[in-house]
Amino acid sequence: MLFIKPCEGRITSRFGQLRKNSETNTSRLHKGVDFGSDGSLIIIAAAGGIVTRAKVIEGYGNTVTIAHQLNGKDYETLYAHLKSISVKVGQIVKQSQQVGIKGDTGNATGVSLHFEIHIPKYAAGQPNAVNPLNYIVVQEVVEIQKLLVKAGYKIVVDGIEGPATVAAIKAFQKSKGLTPDGIVGPLTLDALKKSKNS
């Protein structure tokens, strides 16, 4: 396991969704994952590394970035919209160490954490951003994967929302007449809970 979930809270916005800026009336792809204000507001390092930024960045508000070298590969994680920052540039942090508190600074629409993973590092415009859900283990995904297996889909229950899991979700949604978007909302979750492999 490379990364852990950086905070508690449900996913409120996913990587790759089109987001509209009400001030500029423009749309752009969301290059991270947002976690809501439910649960603890503490934000932790998704992996051990060195703090590379701990400052205000336009749009992101109070932001922390951490450089990681895992299995010989470079990554950088970004934690945005923080109410407060608990680390300093150059500080070495361990996985699960507190780096800040969720807030609503920058362009946030409410208290949340905007989380990004970049390979090999963050750059303006986010050209190196990857879907964090392909790299972190999320308990909600474990539960969804277990329900998909019970419904007859052959996928690995690992808590990572990778391409195989998304493809299984879309196939299930299509089989139930739901919009095959690969996102498990209330309708899909209800259908999964009712579904039995027959």
VENRAHU-V835827 format. One record per residue. N is the residue number from 1. PHI is phi in radians with two decimals (none if undefined). Layout:
n->N phi->PHI
n->N phi->PHI
This chain:
n->1 phi->none
n->2 phi->-1.42
n->3 phi->-2.14
n->4 phi->-1.95
n->5 phi->-1.07
n->6 phi->-1.37
n->7 phi->-2.97
n->8 phi->-1.41
n->9 phi->2.00
n->10 phi->-1.36
n->11 phi->-1.31
n->12 phi->-1.85
n->13 phi->-2.70
n->14 phi->-1.80
n->15 phi->-1.10
n->16 phi->1.57
n->17 phi->-1.30
n->18 phi->-1.40
n->19 phi->-2.00
n->20 phi->-1.79
n->21 phi->-1.61
n->22 phi->-1.19
n->23 phi->-1.33
n->24 phi->-1.72
n->25 phi->1.02
n->26 phi->-2.05
n->27 phi->-2.05
n->28 phi->-2.60
n->29 phi->-1.27
n->30 phi->-1.37
n->31 phi->-1.76
n->32 phi->-2.69
n->33 phi->-2.19
n->34 phi->-1.83
n->35 phi->-1.97
n->36 phi->-1.26
n->37 phi->-1.50
n->38 phi->-1.22
n->39 phi->1.39
n->40 phi->-1.13
n->41 phi->-1.58
n->42 phi->-1.27
n->43 phi->-1.89
n->44 phi->-2.09
n->45 phi->-1.18
n->46 phi->-1.23
n->47 phi->-2.79
n->48 phi->-1.22
n->49 phi->3.04
n->50 phi->-2.04
n->51 phi->-1.20
n->52 phi->-1.84
n->53 phi->-2.52
n->54 phi->-2.66
n->55 phi->-2.82
n->56 phi->-1.42
n->57 phi->-2.14
n->58 phi->-0.87
n->59 phi->1.51
n->60 phi->-1.43
n->61 phi->1.24
n->62 phi->-1.12
n->63 phi->-2.36
n->64 phi->-2.14
n->65 phi->-2.15
n->66 phi->-2.29
n->67 phi->-1.56
n->68 phi->-2.25
n->69 phi->-2.13
n->70 phi->-2.20
n->71 phi->0.88
n->72 phi->1.34
n->73 phi->-2.10
n->74 phi->-1.63
n->75 phi->-2.39
n->76 phi->-2.45
n->77 phi->-1.79
n->78 phi->-2.26
n->79 phi->-2.19
n->80 phi->-2.15
n->81 phi->1.26
n->82 phi->-1.14
n->83 phi->-1.26
n->84 phi->-2.53
n->85 phi->-1.91
n->86 phi->-1.87
n->87 phi->-2.29
n->88 phi->-2.19
n->89 phi->-1.00
n->90 phi->1.59
n->91 phi->-1.27
n->92 phi->-1.55
n->93 phi->-2.05
n->94 phi->-1.70
n->95 phi->-0.99
n->96 phi->1.37
n->97 phi->-1.30
n->98 phi->-1.14
n->99 phi->-2.05
n->100 phi->3.09
n->101 phi->-2.19
n->102 phi->-1.00
n->103 phi->-2.62
n->104 phi->-2.37
n->105 phi->-1.37
n->106 phi->1.27
n->107 phi->-1.57
n->108 phi->-1.19
n->109 phi->-1.72
n->110 phi->-3.13
n->111 phi->-1.17
n->112 phi->-2.90
n->113 phi->-2.05
n->114 phi->-1.72
n->115 phi->-2.12
n->116 phi->-2.26
n->117 phi->-2.17
n->118 phi->-2.14
n->119 phi->-2.18
n->120 phi->-1.54
n->121 phi->-2.72
n->122 phi->-1.19
n->123 phi->-2.49
n->124 phi->-0.93
n->125 phi->1.53
n->126 phi->1.02
n->127 phi->-1.19
n->128 phi->-1.79
n->129 phi->-1.22
n->130 phi->-2.19
n->131 phi->-1.20
n->132 phi->-1.01
n->133 phi->-1.22
n->134 phi->-1.48
n->135 phi->-2.21
n->136 phi->-2.00
n->137 phi->-1.56
n->138 phi->-2.14
n->139 phi->-1.04
n->140 phi->-1.08
n->141 phi->-1.22
n->142 phi->-0.98
n->143 phi->-1.12
n->144 phi->-1.13
n->145 phi->-1.09
n->146 phi->-1.08
n->147 phi->-1.14
n->148 phi->-1.13
n->149 phi->-1.10
n->150 phi->-1.08
n->151 phi->-1.42
n->152 phi->1.80
n->153 phi->-1.55
n->154 phi->-1.62
n->155 phi->-2.33
n->156 phi->-1.46
n->157 phi->-1.57
n->158 phi->-2.21
n->159 phi->1.38
n->160 phi->-1.84
n->161 phi->-1.44
n->162 phi->-1.48
n->163 phi->-1.00
n->164 phi->-1.15
n->165 phi->-1.17
n->166 phi->-1.08
n->167 phi->-1.10
n->168 phi->-1.16
n->169 phi->-1.08
n->170 phi->-1.09
n->171 phi->-1.11
n->172 phi->-1.11
n->173 phi->-1.03
n->174 phi->-1.09
n->175 phi->-1.17
n->176 phi->-1.80
n->177 phi->1.30
n->178 phi->-1.66
n->179 phi->-1.13
n->180 phi->-1.41
n->181 phi->-1.81
n->182 phi->1.35
n->183 phi->-1.89
n->184 phi->-1.54
n->185 phi->-1.61
n->186 phi->-1.00
n->187 phi->-1.16
n->188 phi->-1.15
n->189 phi->-1.09
n->190 phi->-1.08
n->191 phi->-1.13
n->192 phi->-1.14
n->193 phi->-1.13
n->194 phi->-1.50
n->195 phi->-1.34
n->196 phi->-2.32
n->197 phi->-1.22
n->198 phi->-2.00
